[in-house]
Amino acid sequence: MQKVTHQLSFSSISIAKRKLKSQFFDQMSLLLDWPAIDSEIKKYYSKVAGRPSYSVCYCLKCLFYKHGMV
């Protein structure tokens, strides 16, 4: 017999947070034209020197995530 509680498990909390993050980036995709931003900023990246750069969109999403905007 299982004990019924109204307390959330760690996995339930984790799944709920993941849904919030997904919704945040879905809303950002509706507001921002990521490919246009990426192509506009790529003009200033050096194609000759150094290793290949990360996508600007990826870096911005990481920045949003780091600062708790998600």
Buried (B, 14 or more C-beta within 10 A) or exposed (E): EEEEEEEEEEEEEEEEEEEEEEEBBEEBEEEEEBEEEBEEBEEEEEEEEEEEEEEBBEEBBEEBEEEEEB
